[in-house]
Amino acid sequence: MRFLSLFLVLVVGLTLSGCSKFYHYDGPEVTRVLVYKTDRRIMLLHDNIVLESYKMDLGFAPVGHKQFRGDGKTPEGNYIIDRRNPNSEFHLSIGINYPNAKDMAFASSQGKNPGGDIFIHGQPERFKKRAKQDWTAGCIAVSNTAMRKIYSMVKNGTPITIFP
């Protein structure tokens, strides 16, 4: 009986270990992330070599640079990946350091809040299928499979450039 119990614990443990939303990555370091808003494409690069490329969605008002909280735009420019959220409402997420000093100065000159909490993230956990195109509040959304790979490959401190 003890052998059977130990066997069941082992089988359950091995089965659950295959359900992890975290991938292990031991390939070349991602040295930068490029986002092309018009093409709806995010690319992970090692120097000038594209390691991965994924389709993405943007904020609900995707044209133009994010300027204020609630404008539905995705920022454009140079930023840094600065945080991770393994418990995101959107599967997994990695943070972008928007707003930078220039973004804050512009919003302040207009008497407005620049917004924040801009992430690269997966799909909403409450939906089983992909959300409609360009549905975020300004974030970059990818499939959950892509997000697992991005989360494992892109480290904090990685530069990200977001093009129009």
C-alpha positions as CSV (number, residue, x, y, z in Angstrom):
1,M,0.0,0.0,0.0
2,R,2.8,2.4,0.8
3,F,4.4,1.7,-2.6
4,L,1.1,2.5,-4.3
5,S,0.8,5.8,-2.4
6,L,4.3,6.8,-3.3
7,F,3.7,5.9,-6.9
8,L,0.5,8.0,-7.1
9,V,2.3,11.0,-5.5
10,L,5.1,10.7,-8.1
11,V,2.7,10.4,-11.0
12,V,0.6,13.4,-9.9
13,G,3.8,15.5,-9.3
14,L,5.2,14.7,-12.7
15,T,1.8,15.4,-14.4
16,L,1.5,18.8,-12.7
17,S,5.1,19.8,-13.5
18,G,4.1,19.6,-17.2
19,C,1.3,22.2,-16.6
20,S,3.6,25.1,-15.7
21,K,3.1,28.4,-17.4
22,F,6.8,29.0,-17.2
23,Y,9.2,28.0,-19.9
24,H,12.9,27.4,-19.5
25,Y,15.1,29.3,-21.9
26,D,18.9,28.8,-22.3
27,G,19.5,30.2,-25.7
28,P,21.2,33.4,-26.8
29,E,20.5,36.4,-24.6
30,V,17.8,38.8,-25.8
31,T,19.7,42.1,-26.1
32,R,16.8,44.2,-27.3
33,V,13.1,44.1,-28.2
34,L,11.7,45.8,-31.2
35,V,8.0,46.6,-31.6
36,Y,6.5,47.7,-34.9
37,K,3.0,49.0,-34.2
38,T,2.0,49.4,-37.9
39,D,2.9,45.8,-38.6
40,R,1.5,44.5,-35.3
41,R,4.8,42.7,-34.8
42,I,7.1,42.2,-31.8
43,M,10.7,40.9,-32.3
44,L,13.2,39.6,-29.8
45,L,16.8,40.1,-30.9
46,H,20.3,39.0,-30.0
47,D,22.4,41.8,-31.4
48,N,21.0,41.9,-35.0
49,I,19.7,38.4,-35.1
50,V,15.9,37.9,-34.8
51,L,15.4,35.1,-32.3
52,E,11.6,35.2,-32.2
53,S,8.8,37.3,-33.8
54,Y,5.2,37.4,-32.8
55,K,1.9,38.9,-33.8
56,M,0.5,41.4,-31.3
57,D,-2.3,43.7,-30.4
58,L,-2.1,47.2,-29.1
59,G,-4.2,49.8,-27.3
60,F,-7.8,50.5,-28.5
61,A,-6.6,53.7,-30.2
62,P,-3.3,52.5,-31.6
63,V,-2.2,55.4,-33.9
64,G,0.2,57.8,-32.3
65,H,2.3,58.0,-29.1
66,K,0.7,57.6,-25.7
67,Q,0.5,60.9,-24.0
68,F,-2.2,60.7,-21.3
69,R,-3.9,58.2,-19.0
70,G,-6.9,56.7,-20.7
71,D,-6.0,57.7,-24.3
72,G,-5.8,54.0,-25.4
73,K,-2.5,54.5,-27.1
74,T,0.6,52.4,-26.9
75,P,3.8,54.4,-26.2
76,E,6.4,55.0,-29.0
77,G,10.1,55.5,-28.3
78,N,12.9,53.9,-26.2
79,Y,12.2,52.3,-22.9
80,I,13.4,49.5,-20.7
81,I,11.8,46.2,-19.5
82,D,11.8,46.9,-15.7
83,R,9.5,44.4,-13.9
84,R,7.7,41.1,-14.1
85,N,4.3,39.9,-13.0
86,P,3.9,36.1,-12.8
87,N,0.3,36.5,-11.4
88,S,-1.0,38.9,-14.1
89,E,-4.7,39.0,-15.0
90,F,-3.3,38.5,-18.5
91,H,-1.5,35.2,-18.1
92,L,2.0,36.6,-17.6
93,S,3.4,40.1,-18.1
94,I,6.6,42.1,-18.2
95,G,6.6,45.9,-17.6
96,I,7.9,48.7,-19.7
97,N,9.2,51.8,-17.9
98,Y,6.7,54.2,-19.4
99,P,6.4,57.1,-18.6
100,N,10.0,58.3,-19.0
101,A,11.1,61.8,-18.0
102,K,10.1,63.3,-21.4
103,D,6.7,61.7,-21.3
104,M,6.1,63.0,-17.7
105,A,7.3,66.5,-18.7
106,F,4.9,66.7,-21.7
107,A,1.9,65.5,-19.7
108,S,2.7,67.9,-16.9
109,S,2.9,70.8,-19.4
110,Q,-0.6,69.9,-20.5
111,G,-1.9,69.6,-16.9
112,K,-2.6,65.9,-17.4
113,N,-1.5,62.5,-16.0
114,P,0.7,60.5,-18.4
115,G,-0.7,57.2,-17.3
116,G,1.5,54.2,-16.7
117,D,1.4,50.4,-16.1
118,I,2.3,49.6,-19.6
119,F,3.1,45.9,-20.1
120,I,3.7,43.2,-22.6
121,H,1.2,40.6,-21.6
122,G,-0.9,37.6,-22.7
123,Q,-4.6,37.2,-23.1
124,P,-7.2,37.8,-20.3
125,E,-7.4,34.7,-18.1
126,R,-11.2,35.0,-18.0
127,F,-11.5,34.3,-21.7
128,K,-10.6,31.0,-23.4
129,K,-10.2,32.5,-26.8
130,R,-8.2,35.5,-28.1
131,A,-9.6,38.9,-27.4
132,K,-10.5,41.2,-30.4
133,Q,-7.8,43.1,-32.2
134,D,-6.3,46.2,-30.4
135,W,-8.2,45.9,-27.2
136,T,-5.8,46.9,-24.5
137,A,-5.6,50.2,-22.6
138,G,-2.2,50.9,-24.1
139,C,-0.3,47.6,-23.5
140,I,1.1,45.2,-26.0
141,A,-0.8,41.9,-26.0
142,V,0.4,38.5,-27.5
143,S,-0.9,35.0,-27.3
144,N,-0.4,33.1,-24.1
145,T,2.1,30.7,-25.8
146,A,4.1,33.7,-27.1
147,M,4.0,35.3,-23.7
148,R,5.4,32.3,-22.0
149,K,8.3,32.4,-24.3
150,I,8.8,36.2,-24.0
151,Y,8.6,36.0,-20.2
152,S,11.3,33.3,-20.2
153,M,13.6,35.0,-22.7
154,V,13.4,38.8,-21.9
155,K,15.1,39.8,-18.7
156,N,14.7,43.0,-16.7
157,G,17.0,45.7,-18.0
158,T,16.5,44.8,-21.7
159,P,16.0,47.8,-23.9
160,I,12.7,48.0,-25.9
161,T,12.1,50.3,-28.9
162,I,8.5,50.9,-30.0
163,F,8.1,52.2,-33.5
164,P,5.0,53.7,-35.0
